[in-house]
């Protein structure tokens, strides 16, 4: 009797329809909304949603076993009046999931390709704004006599080196003139204005305004100098008497980026400024601790100016100072 009951129970179980687990939701937005069901209305939530579904039935025949498929999407959700929607800065509205007017179903985009829904692919372009160093800094060369140049091996070597330096100067200036219409007098006026403005901003300690007139490396150097000065003096007065006593070009160099294209290069011009200046420094009480603004002092500065030949709208900036 018991064997008959056991047989009937086995027959009923074999004829019972198999209950398959529910398929994973195709709409991952709906899945995320259900996972955030406890969130109250009028609440903004930003986070990372992770969706996992079992794709064993799809790839078991190829790989020999079930393997979970995992897709991760970064999104911003705004829950307002029990309604969840996706927010994406600058992204287009999500495509409808229903049929199109022609009757063809619309397939929602997949997140398994690594690109979030509604996101735009943006190409990054890296632009070199400055080499970040002074190429062949100027230094005073030791004078050599005429007879030594002619009748000694070291004199011949020195003459050859001097000729190479002059050729580099001429080549850099010729490329600058060809690309920008450079003229010496016009450039000297522009360089002297930059020289006055930078000195004025340094005296005021205005590091933000200095950023436009200086390269990044030079700006960092000047900021450190201003900090050291402010630790010693509370404020300073600096006045440059116009016109400049003299301005002359000491060196011109071209830094190429592409050896096959001479136009893709930076030009560095080393200038010597001889000016009359009035200087005075004050402590926290406003007392004069250094200098005298009633007296003019002769000052010689050597600055390096830089600009690119290929950037649109490029302008001259200070990339270094040389102390002899």
Rosetta blueprint (number, residue, H / E / L):
1 X L
2 X H
3 X H
4 X H
5 X H
6 X H
7 X H
8 X H
9 X H
10 X H
11 X H
12 X H
13 X H
14 X H
15 X H
16 X L
17 X L
18 X L
19 X L
20 X L
21 X L
22 X L
23 X L
24 X L
25 X L
26 X L
27 X L
28 X H
29 X H
30 X H
31 X H
32 X H
33 X H
34 X H
35 X H
36 X L
37 X L
38 X L
39 X L
40 X L
41 X L
42 X L
43 X E
44 X E
45 X E
46 X E
47 X E
48 X E
49 X E
50 X E
51 X E
52 X E
53 X E
54 X E
55 X L
56 X H
57 X H
58 X H
59 X H
60 X H
61 X H
62 X H
63 X H
64 X L
65 X L
66 X L
67 X L
68 X E
69 X E
70 X E
71 X E
72 X E
73 X E
74 X E
75 X E
76 X E
77 X E
78 X E
79 X E
80 X E
81 X L
82 X L
83 X E
84 X E
85 X E
86 X E
87 X E
88 X L
89 X L
90 X L
91 X L
92 X L
93 X L
94 X L
95 X L
96 X L
97 X L
98 X L
99 X E
100 X L
101 X L
102 X L
103 X L
104 X L
105 X E
106 X L
107 X L
108 X L
109 X L
110 X L
111 X L
112 X L
113 X L
114 X L
115 X L
116 X L
117 X L
118 X L
119 X L
120 X L
121 X L
122 X L
123 X L
124 X L
125 X L
126 X L
127 X L
128 X L
129 X L
130 X L
131 X L
132 X L
133 X L
134 X L
135 X L
136 X L
137 X L
138 X L
139 X L
140 X L
141 X L
142 X L
143 X L
144 X L
145 X L
146 X H
147 X H
148 X H
149 X H
150 X H
151 X H
152 X L
153 X H
154 X H
155 X H
156 X H
157 X H
158 X H
159 X H
160 X H
161 X H
162 X H
163 X H
164 X H
165 X H
166 X H
167 X H
168 X H
169 X H
170 X H
171 X H
172 X H
173 X H
174 X H
175 X H
176 X H
177 X H
178 X H
179 X H
180 X H
181 X L
182 X L
183 X L
184 X H
185 X H
186 X H
187 X H
188 X H
189 X H
190 X H
191 X H
192 X H
193 X H
194 X H
195 X H
196 X H
197 X H
198 X H
199 X H
200 X H
201 X H
202 X H
203 X H
204 X H
205 X L
206 X L
207 X H
208 X H
209 X H
210 X H
211 X H
212 X H
213 X H
214 X E
215 X L
216 X H
217 X H
218 X H
219 X H
220 X H
221 X H
222 X H
223 X H
224 X H
225 X H
226 X H
227 X H
228 X H
229 X H
230 X H
231 X H
232 X H
233 X L
234 X L
235 X E
236 X E
237 X E
238 X E
239 X E
240 X E
241 X E
242 X E
243 X E
244 X E
245 X E
246 X E
247 X E
248 X E
249 X E
250 X E
251 X E
252 X E
253 X E
254 X E
255 X E
256 X E
257 X E
258 X E
259 X L
260 X L
261 X E
262 X E
263 X E
264 X E
265 X E
266 X E
267 X E
268 X E
269 X E
270 X E
271 X E
272 X E
273 X E
274 X E
275 X E
276 X E
277 X E
278 X E
279 X E
280 X E
281 X E
282 X E
283 X L
284 X L
285 X L
286 X L
287 X L
288 X E
289 X E
290 X E
291 X E
292 X L
293 X L
294 X L
295 X L
296 X L
297 X E
298 X E
299 X E
300 X E
301 X E
302 X E
303 X E
304 X E
305 X E
306 X E
307 X E
308 X E
309 X L
310 X L
311 X L
312 X L
313 X L
314 X L
315 X L
316 X L
317 X E
318 X E
319 X E
320 X E
321 X E
322 X E
323 X L
324 X L
